[in-house]
Every structure is written in C-alpha cells, then in structure tokens.
C-alpha cells in the first residue's frame, strides 16, 4: 500500500484522508500540500550550518530548522483537511508530464521575510533560482491542462532556515548550491516539524 493509499484509505468518505497522525494537528490548524525541491545531503548540511552561523552573528534565538526538513516550496495545491483526493490525484498526473532537464540552484543571499513577531530567515538568490521559476511555470501549465487552477500569487524562491522575532538585513553569503534532479509533492505537518512525501518525480526533460 503506497502513501497515497494510506492517506485516502476509506473510512466511508473518499474526501477525508485517514492518515491518523495528521488528524490532531489538522484540528488545530490547516496543513499545506505543495510541490517542492529538497537539497542533497551535503547542501542540506551546508544550509543548516549557514543558519547556525547567521543565528550566532545576529544574536537570534530561533531554533534552526533541521536539515531533513529543509526544502524550497515551488507550488501549493491546497490545504488539509479541505483538500480533495481528486485534486491531489490530478496534480500527481500533471506532475508526471512535466518535461524539464535537471538544473542547478544557488542561493547567495540571506534575509528576513515579512513582518510580525516570528519572521522567517531565508536563503534567496538572483539568477541562481531561475530553474525553480521554470519548474513552477511548467507545473502551472500542466495543472491547467488537467483542469486544476492555481491562484497566481507573488512568488520568490527561498529556503527557510529558522524563525525569529528579530529581523536581519539582507546580506550575501557563500552560495548554497546543488543539482536539482527531482521534485516532490509534500504534506507539511505544521506543529510536528515533519514532511510526508506523497510522490516524487525525476526530471528528464529536453
């Protein structure tokens, strides 16, 4: 039985996922499902160490994200528990048709995003994130082909290192880079610091 079967295993309701560990969390707040890329182990360690260094240099108190959950969100498809199985299956079918070669991603800057009292400290980049934007456009196009509309929102590729109440000014860093050879559909369990991988695809484009 694969993860998708587990998630949607019948309790008499095809639109109610039956992945038990998620239920208590979803009663507290919705949890997102999204396409993402993840760093290879060496780059994940590099990013984690960059987070620790920035934390010390800027006297931040937020706990750095573990390297096993570091990721770059590419495109969201909805939020549990309202997300329907049919939409997820359509998204999986669309992702399987994406034709794009592997690409290199490079994050060369760090900055605080947004406002409020719990701001994410993220890695971002310039030309080094062009491949991520191309992957996002390809996914949107293929999703439309299967009848799945996604909201057009402002998007800046980034990888969150930690959250803190103190913002830092944007600064250049030694680039964190890796070769992106695949992308995944993830379900993030907010409050549990865990991602469930629903599916994964290898980039084999022209």
N, C-alpha and C positions, 0 to 999 in steps of 0.2 A: 504494500500500500504506500503510495507516494505522499509527499507533504500536502499536496492539494486535496487528495482524497481525505486525508486526516482532517484538514481544515473544514471541509464541507461535509464531513461524514454525517449521514442522516440522523436527525432527531425528529423526523417528520416535517422538517422545514428546510427546503433547499436554499433559502436565503439567510439561514442562520448558521454560521460556522460553529463547529463543535470542537474546536481546539481548546480544551478546558483551561490550560494555564493562562489564556488570554482573557477569560471572561471577567474575572475580578478586576483586572486593570481597566477593561473597557467600560465597566460600570462607573469608574471614577472619571475617565475622560476618553475621548475617541483616540484610536491609534491608526497611523497612516500606513498605506501600502504604496510603494513607489519603485520606479526603476532607478538603479544606482550602479556606480562602479566602485570597486574597492581596491586599495593599494596592495601590491605584493608584500610579502612579509618584511623584506628589507626596507622598503619605502614606508611601511606602516611603523616600523621601529624608528626610522628617521623622523617621521612626523610626530610620533609620541615624544621623542627626545627634544624636538623643537618646541613642543608645547611645554615641557618641563622647564626648558631654558627661558622661554618668554614669561612663564609664570614667576620664576625667580627674579628675572631682570626687572619686571614691572610690579613686583610685590603683590601679586594676585593671590587669592585664597581659594579659588575654584579648583575642584579636583580635575586633573586632565582625563580626557576620555581614554579608555583602554584601547590598545591598538587593534584588538579583534572586532571593535565596533566602528572604527574609523571608516568613513565612506564619503562619497560625493553623490548627493541626490541629483538625479537627472530629470525625472518627471514623475509627478504624483498621479495616481489614478483614482484615489478616493480614501475614505476613512472608515474603518471598522467602528461600530458594528453595522453601519448602514450600507456598506459596500456589498453589492450583489455578486453572487457567484458568476452570473452570466457576463458581467463586465470584466471580471478577472480573467475568465477563460478567453474572452475576445482580445484582451490585452496580451495574453500569452500567445495567441495565434498571430497577432500583429507583430510582436517582437521576433517571432521566428522567421519573419520575412524581411527583416532589416538586412540590407546588403551594404556593409561598410568594412573597410580593412582595419586592422589594428592601428592604433595611433599612440603617440607619446603625450602624456600630460605633464605639465610642470607648473607648480605653484611657487612663485618667487616673492610673495608679499604676505604679511600678516596684518590683520586689523580687527577691530571690534565692529560688529554689525549691530544695527538697530539701536533702540533706546531701552528705557526701563531699568530695572534693577538686576536683571540677570542676562547680560548681553553675551552672545556667543563670540569667542575669539576664534577667528577662522584664518585659514590659508586661502589665498586667492591668487589670480595671475592675469597676465595680458594675453599675448599670442599663445602662451603655453596651454591655454584652456580651449583653443579653437575646436579641437576634436570633440570635446564634450558638447559644445554647442551644435556641432554637426550631428552627433548622435541624438541629441534631443529633437532636432528638426526631423530627423529620419523617423523617430518613434512617433512624433505627432502626425506625420504624413501617413504612416502605416496604420495608426489607430483610426484616422479618419476613413481610410479605405475599408475598415471593418465596422464602421458606424459608431465609433467611440469618440465623442467630442471631449476635449480637454480645455479648461479655461486658459486663456492667454494672460499670463502674469509676468511681471518683471522677473528676470532670472539672471543671476550671476553665479557661475560655478564656484563652489567653495567647499572646503572641508573643515568642519568644526573640531577644534582642539579641546576647548573647555568653555565653561560659562562662568562669568564673574560680574559683580556689580560695578567694578572699576573698568572703564574703557581704556584702550590704549590707542595711540596714534598709529596710522598706517606706517609700516616700515618694511624695507626689503630684507629678505632672508636668503640663506643659501638654498637654492631651489630644491624642493622635494619633487622628484620626478619618477615616473615608471611607465612601462609599456602597457597600455590597456588592450587586453586580448579577449575580454569577455565583459558582459554586463549581466545584471541580475534583477529579479523582482523580489523586493524585500518587504517584510512586515515588521515595523518597529514597535517594540513593546515599551512604550513610554512608562517610566517608573520602574522598569526592570533592567534597564541598560542591556537590552538583548535584541538581536535581529533574527527573525526567522526567514530563511531563504526559501521562497516559493518555487523559483525556477531560475535557470541560468542559461545563457546563450553565448556561444563563441562567435567572435567577429571574423567573418570570412567574406569580406566584400571585394569589390572590383578595385 
